[in-house]
Each structure stands twice: as C-alpha cells, then as structure tokens.
Amino acid sequence: MKQCNNESMLFDSHSHLNFEAFKDDWKEVILDCEKNNIWMVNIGSQYETSKRGVEIAQDYKHAFSAVGLHPTHAHEKEHEFDYKKYSELAQSSKKVVAIGETGIDFYHSTKHFEMQKKVFLQHIRLAKELDLALVIHGRNSKDGKVNCYEEIFKIVKKENVKRAVVHCFIGNQDDAKKFFELGYYIGITGIVTFKNAQDLQAIAKDVIPLQQLLIETDCPYLAPEPYRGKRNQPQYVEYVARKIAELKGKTFEEVAKITFENAKELFAIRDV
C-alpha cells in the first residue's frame, strides 16, 4: 500500500470506494487513508452505490458521501431516478454532503440527451431542496464535436445553481472560465499528470484559480502517473496535488492546504 509520507492533509473530492473494484479491500484502503490524513467523498452513480457510499461514511470519520444517478444510467429503466427514494437516502445521514454525480454525457451517444437533462434537473431540484452541493459530470462526444459543457452551462445558469463542482474537467479554456465565473469549483484528476494532457495542464496552470480548484482521483479510474493503467485509489490524489503545485509554481503543502479548504467549503464540512 502506497504511503504518502507527508503530514499535509489531502481531500479526494471524488472517489468510488463504493464500487465493485474495491469490494475486497475497501477497508484496508480507507484505513490507510485515515492514517495518512486523506479525506474523501464517495460518489454514487446509481441507487445501490449511493447507498453503499452512505454506509461507508457512517463508519469512518473522514469519509463523506454523495447520492445520485450518473447520466449514462439516466435512460435505463432499472435505474430510474426515484426522487423520493434518493431524497430519503440523502437525508438519512449527516455525512451526505452532495447530490450527484449528475450531468450530461455525450461520449457513448447523444440520443439520450433529453432524458439526461430531465434527470439532471431533478438532481438540481434535490440539491436546492436539501441545501447540498451539486457534483456535475460532463463528457463530450467521442469526436469532440458535441460539447457537453455548453449544455450543462445553459442548464445551471438558467436554474441558478450556486454550489457546484464540475468534476473531472476536460473541457476547453472558455468552458472553464464560464464555470468558475459562476463561482463553481473545477475538479482535476490524474489526467493532468499524463504526458499527452498539455491542454488540461495549461488550463490548470493559467486558467483555473487555485481558490476554485479541487483535486480528485475518480478512483478506481484514471490513475495518475506513475500508476496509469492500474487501479486508482484515494491515496494517489497526492500525485494530482504535486502536479498542480509544479504547474502553478506553488509548494505541494500550499496546494494541499488550499484544495483541502476548498473541498470543506464546497461540501459545507464544519465540525468533524
């Protein structure tokens, strides 16, 4: 198990220890995180993983959760968004700090946009009703010709969404500016460490203010260098922080501290 070997506190603002990839060793992973001062929010992608995230958060001091239905599941009958059911789950624990992940995903198909939009609006309504942050997922079409972020921006602007993070951001500079001008946080994953991610590196370096940046793993996906291609885990958020520090000419400790406080602010985490 990787050890961080530092005294800085890190906040993985988007993890999935509630997924099957961690079914055999999630306790070992989370205990190692607690030992190394790594906090996390486990994000739901449908009801069962949302419920699992809430259960994990109940037992570990620095683990929190978000409940939601991923946009790629929005059109699936077996994962229909039951507003009452998700609302009850979100209110079942004070460790639930956000609604999501939700949003618009054009990567596999654009034909489900209307259903994704409908479910996205329901998440927005729930986040407002419960005064919780919104975790937004976006992914452009494979050919890059259909921009999910333009659609997301139109929706959140019209709905006057105040507290949100655009997680795993891989849009362009104009997209990033639109969101942070709304006061949103931008989530950066291990993609920023990839050698072929020059566009994202430039955005992280020059466009996104550190005060509106969150670091995340999206584990078990998107492991950073030097673990690219392997199962990601919350401990590897350190590599994201170090890359951000390198790009911005800051110390690792400064990036760790500011992004930690950013996450606490977004998720309204006060007394822990």
N, C-alpha and C positions, 0 to 999 in steps of 0.2 A: 504493500500500500504506500502510495506517494505521501511523503511528509512535506509540509510547506516550509518548515524551518525558518519561520519568521514570527514575530509577535504581533504583526498587523492583523486587524480584523477584516475579513473579506465577506462580501454578501453576494452570493449567487442568486441573482434576481429571477432566474427562470431555469428550474431543474425538473426532472421527472423520475425521482426515485420511486414514484408510484407506478412505474411502467414495468412490464414483464422482464426487461433487460436486467432489472435489479432484484428479481424475485428471490434469488438465493443468497444474496449478501447485502441487502439494503441496510440491515442493522450495523454491520461492520463498517460500511461506508459512512453512515450518519454519525456513528460514534467517533470515527476518525475525524470527521468534520468538526464535531464538538470539541475534540481535543485540540484542534488546530485553529479555533476561533473562526470557523466558516459558518455563516448563517445562510439560509436558503428559503425559497418559496417553491414548493412543489405544485406544478400547474396541472390542472385537469384538462383532458382532451375529450372526454365524454363522461357520463354519469359515474361509472364504476371507478375510473381513475381519479375523478374528482373526490369521490367518497374515500378512496384509499389515501389520497393526499391529506384529507382532513384527519383521518385516523392516525397517520404518521405524526402530524403536527401536534396532536394531543399529548403524545408521549415524549416529545423532545423539545427542550426549552427554546432552541434557536431555529426550529423548523416551523414554517408557516405554510399556508396553502391558498390556492385559488380554485374556484369551481367554474367550469364552463364546458362548452361543446365546440370543438375545433371545427373551423369552416369546411374542411374536407369531409366531415361527418354530417353536415347540416341537412343534406338531402336524403340520408339513409333512414328508412323507416324504423329500423331497430334502435336508432339513436335520436329519435325525435326529441326536440327540446321541449320539455315539460316545465313551464315557467314555475309553477307551484312547487314542484319537486326540487328544482335547483334552488329556489328561494329558501325552502326549508333547510336544505343542506347548508347553504351559505350562512344561515342564522343558527346553525347547530353548534357552532364553536367560535369563540373569540379569536381563534388562531387563523380564521379565514380572513385574508386581508385584501382579496381582489376577486373580480369576476373575469373569467377568461381561461384559456385563451380563445379569442373570438376575432372575427375579421373577414377578410376577403382573400381567397386563394385561387389564382388563375392557372397554377402550374400544370395541373393534370387536365383541366377543362375549364372553359368559360361558360358552359351551358347551365351551370347551377348558380349563376350569379344572383338571380332574384331570390332564391331560397337562402343563400348565404347572407344576403342583405337583410332579409326578414329576421333571421336568427340573430344577426349582429345587432339589429335594433332592439331585440328582446333583451340581449345582454346589456346594452346601454341603459335600457329602462331599469333593469335589475340593479345595476351598479349605482345608478342615481338613487333609487328607492332605498338601498341599504347603505348609501354613502361609502362605497368602496371604490378602489382604483379599478381601472379597466386595463386588461392586458390584451394588446392588439397584435394579431398575426397577419402578415401580408406576404404574398409571394406572386411575383409576376409570371406571365405565361412563359413557356419554355423558350420561345423565340424572342422574348423580350418586347414584343410589340404591344402587349396589353398590360398597362401599368395598374397594378392593384392599389398602389398608394394614392393615385389620383381619386379613385373611387372611395377609398377609406377617408381621405381628407374631406371630400364633399359631405360624406355622411356625418362625421364627427363635428364638423363645423356647423352644419345645419342643426344637429342635435345639441349643440352647445356643451360638449363633453369637456370637463375641466381637468380631471385627474386621470392620466393615462401614460402608458409606456408603449412605444412601438417596438416590439421585441424582435430580436434577430434582424436588425435593419440591414437591408441590402439594396436600398433604392439609390437614387442619384442625389446630387447636392441640393437641387431645388426641392426634392421631396423632404430631405432632412430639415431644410430651413423652414418649410411650411409647418412641420410638426413642432419644432422647438419654439417657433414664434407663437404657437398656441399654448406654450408652457409645458408641453409634454416632455417626458424623458425618452431617450433613444437607447435601446438595448443593443450592445455589441457583444458578439460571440467570438469563439475561437477562430472563426473565418478570418478575422483581422490578422491572424498570425500566418496565414497562408501566403506563400511567395507570389501567387497569382492574384492576390486581392489588393492590387495597388489602388483601385478606385475607392474601396472601402477604407483603406489606410489613409488616403488623402482626406476623406470626409471626417474620419476620426481625428485626424491631426489638425485640420484647419477650419472645419465647418461646425462640428458639434461642440458647444461649450462643455467643459468638464463638469460644470454645475448641473448640466442636464443629461448627463451620460450615466448609464447603468452598465455593469458588466454581468455577463451571464454565460452559462455553459450550454443550455438547451440539451443537457445530457439525457439520454445516452448518445445523442447525435453530435456531430460537428466538433469532435475532439481537436484541440489546438495542436500545433507543432509543439513538441516532437512526438505527439501521440496520434497524429492524424491517421484516420482509418481504423482506429481502435475504439473500444467503448469509452465514451466520455464519462466524467464524473465530476461532482461539485468541486473537488479539490483542485481541478485543473483551471478553475476560474483565475487562479494566480497568474497563469500564463497570459490571460487576456489583460489583466491589470498591468503586467510588466510590459506588454507590447504597447498599451496605451501610454504608459509612462515614457517609453522610448520615443514614440511618435510625437508626443507633446512636449518633450524636454522637461518632464517632471520627475520627481523621485517616485519609486514604487510606493513608498509609505504615504505620500501625498495623494496619489491616485486611489489607493486602498481606502484611505480615510474619507475622501470626498464622495466616492461612489457608495461607500457604506452608509454615509449620512443621507445621500440621495435616495437610496432604497428605503431607509427608515422613514423619510419624509413622504415619499410616494405612497407607501403602504400604511402610513399613519401608525407606525410602531413606536410606542412610547415607553411603557414600563415593562421590562422583560427580566 
